[in-house]
């Protein structure tokens, strides 16, 4: 069966071979709430669809108009089998409850590197920050080099903001994008870290300027989300 959970996903679990991310544009905070409720109803009244689906998590954007989906699959083959048999009936039921949404994705990724703040008590994320970077064409080596440069810049900061919990960098399988799933204590902690003078994230240091002006970098977006729903096999 399908069970609801408040727990955030484990981003470093080794059995996740194919993480997927997608965005639904739903328009308003009220439609965000209705969408999450429709997803929960649709999934909870059905058996868990596949052993290879390890977890499915839904997030509401602080922009008041988007819903982020993060599904953890053992393999892409397991996902493809799900789409052939189980996906459409779920999509149809959710669309009936909340018509008119726009779907973007899903994007197929592989986790490349993670950074987790060590020491102290375990902290529950109060905000998930998704940073998406797109390059002007496929180049897996460039994806990895850019992420490595971000780690260099982060490691150069003398006083990293204490509100940061972790960052998990994913490379799109088509070679064009990087997605960082970052966990923070709160949205305000992330806002404060961006605004920190001198040594904050993305500040005007040579290493951060190198990250921001990487050859072929096409676009970069930063969006904050709340974890709204977790679904796992019972």
C-alpha positions in Angstrom: 0.0 0.0 0.0 0.9 3.7 -0.1 1.8 5.5 3.1 2.1 9.3 3.7 5.1 10.6 5.5 6.3 13.9 6.8 10.0 12.8 6.5 12.1 14.5 3.9 13.8 12.2 1.3 17.2 10.8 1.9 19.2 12.4 -1.0 22.3 10.2 -0.6 20.7 6.7 -0.4 22.7 4.4 -2.6 19.7 2.5 -4.1 18.4 5.6 -5.9 19.7 5.2 -9.4 17.4 7.6 -11.2 16.1 10.8 -9.4 13.4 12.7 -11.4 12.4 16.3 -10.9 9.5 18.1 -12.5 7.5 21.3 -12.0 3.7 22.0 -12.3 2.6 25.6 -12.7 -0.8 25.8 -11.0 -1.2 29.5 -10.6 -2.2 30.4 -7.0 -1.6 29.3 -3.4 -5.1 27.9 -3.3 -4.5 25.8 -6.3 -1.2 24.7 -4.8 -3.1 23.4 -1.8 -5.7 21.7 -3.9 -3.0 20.1 -6.1 -1.2 18.6 -3.1 -4.5 17.3 -1.7 -5.5 15.8 -5.1 -2.1 14.0 -5.4 -2.4 12.6 -1.9 -6.0 11.3 -2.5 -5.0 9.8 -5.9 -2.0 7.9 -4.6 -3.3 6.9 -1.2 -6.3 5.1 -2.6 -4.2 2.9 -4.8 -1.5 0.3 -4.1 2.1 1.4 -4.4 2.8 1.1 -8.1 6.3 -0.3 -8.4 9.0 -1.8 -6.2 11.5 0.4 -8.1 9.8 3.6 -6.9 11.5 4.3 -3.6 9.8 7.6 -2.7 7.7 10.4 -4.1 7.8 13.9 -2.6 5.9 17.1 -3.4 6.8 20.7 -2.5 5.0 24.0 -2.7 6.9 27.0 -4.1 7.2 30.2 -2.1 6.2 31.9 -5.3 2.7 30.8 -4.6 2.2 29.3 -8.1 4.4 26.2 -8.6 4.5 22.6 -7.3 7.8 20.6 -7.4 7.9 16.9 -7.8 10.8 14.7 -6.8 10.6 10.9 -7.4 13.3 8.5 -6.4 13.6 5.5 -8.7 16.0 2.5 -8.6 16.4 2.8 -12.4 15.0 4.6 -15.5 13.6 1.2 -16.7 11.4 1.0 -13.6 10.1 4.5 -14.3 9.4 3.7 -17.9 7.4 0.6 -16.9 5.4 2.8 -14.5 4.5 5.3 -17.2 3.2 2.6 -19.4 0.8 1.1 -16.9 0.1 3.4 -13.9 0.9 7.1 -14.7 -1.9 8.2 -16.9 -4.8 7.2 -14.6 -3.2 9.2 -11.8 -2.6 12.2 -14.1 -6.2 12.1 -15.3 -7.6 12.0 -11.8 -5.4 15.0 -10.6 -6.3 17.0 -13.7 -10.0 16.5 -13.0 -9.6 17.8 -9.5 -7.3 20.8 -10.5 -7.7 21.5 -14.3 -5.6 23.8 -16.3 -2.1 23.2 -14.8 1.0 23.4 -16.9 3.6 20.6 -16.5 7.3 21.1 -17.1 9.5 17.9 -17.1 10.2 15.5 -15.8 13.9 16.0 -15.9 16.1 13.0 -15.6 19.2 13.3 -13.3 22.0 11.5 -11.6 23.4 12.7 -8.3 27.0 13.7 -8.6 28.2 15.3 -5.3 26.8 16.1 -1.9 27.8 18.3 0.9 26.4 17.7 4.4 27.2 19.9 7.4 28.8 17.6 10.0 28.6 17.9 13.7 25.8 18.9 16.1 22.3 17.5 16.3 20.4 16.3 13.2 18.3 19.2 11.8 15.0 19.0 10.0 15.0 21.2 6.9 12.5 24.1 7.1 13.1 25.1 3.5 14.3 23.4 0.3 16.1 25.5 -2.2 16.4 24.4 -5.8 19.1 25.9 -7.9 18.9 25.1 -11.6 21.7 25.9 -14.0 21.4 25.4 -17.8 24.3 25.4 -20.3 24.2 26.2 -24.0 24.6 22.5 -25.0 25.3 19.0 -23.8 28.7 18.5 -22.1 28.9 16.1 -19.2 32.5 17.1 -18.5 31.5 20.8 -18.2 28.6 19.8 -15.8 31.1 18.1 -13.4 33.7 20.8 -13.7 31.1 23.5 -12.8 29.9 21.6 -9.7 33.5 21.1 -8.7 34.1 24.8 -9.0 31.0 25.5 -6.8 32.5 23.2 -4.1 35.8 25.2 -4.3 34.0 28.4 -3.8 32.0 27.0 -0.9 35.1 25.6 0.8 36.8 29.0 0.5 34.2 30.8 2.6 35.7 31.4 6.1 32.3 31.4 7.9 29.6 29.5 6.1 26.1 30.4 7.2 25.0 28.1 10.1 21.5 27.8 8.6 22.7 25.6 5.7 22.2 21.9 6.2 23.2 20.2 2.9 23.5 20.5 -0.8 23.0 17.7 -3.3 24.2 18.4 -6.9 22.5 16.4 -9.7 23.5 16.3 -13.4 20.9 16.0 -16.1 21.3 12.9 -18.2 21.2 15.0 -21.4 24.3 16.8 -20.3 22.8 20.3 -20.3 21.7 21.1 -16.7 22.7 21.0 -13.1 20.2 20.9 -10.2 21.2 21.5 -6.6 18.8 20.3 -4.0 19.8 22.3 -0.9 18.3 21.9 2.6 18.2 24.9 4.9 16.9 25.5 8.4 14.5 28.2 7.1 13.8 30.4 4.1 15.1 33.4 6.1 18.4 31.6 6.7 18.9 31.2 3.0 17.9 34.8 2.3 20.4 36.0 5.0 23.2 33.8 3.5 22.7 35.3 0.0 22.8 38.8 1.5 25.8 38.3 3.7 28.4 41.0 3.0 31.8 39.9 1.7 31.8 36.2 2.3 28.2 35.1 1.6 27.1 32.6 -1.0 27.7 34.0 -4.5 29.6 37.0 -3.1 32.1 39.0 -5.2 35.1 36.7 -4.7 37.2 35.5 -7.6 36.0 31.9 -7.0 32.3 32.8 -7.0 32.8 35.1 -10.1 34.4 32.1 -11.8 31.3 30.0 -11.1 28.9 32.8 -12.2 30.7 33.5 -15.5 31.5 29.9 -16.5 31.8 29.5 -20.3 28.5 28.4 -21.8 26.4 29.2 -18.8 23.0 30.0 -20.2 20.8 30.6 -17.2 20.5 30.1 -13.4 17.4 30.1 -11.2 16.9 29.9 -7.5 13.6 28.9 -6.0 12.5 28.1 -2.4 10.0 25.4 -1.5 8.3 23.8 1.5 8.0 20.0 1.7 4.3 19.4 1.5 3.8 15.7 1.0 5.9 12.5 1.1 4.6 9.2 -0.2 6.4 5.9 0.4 5.6 2.2 0.1 4.0 0.8 3.3 
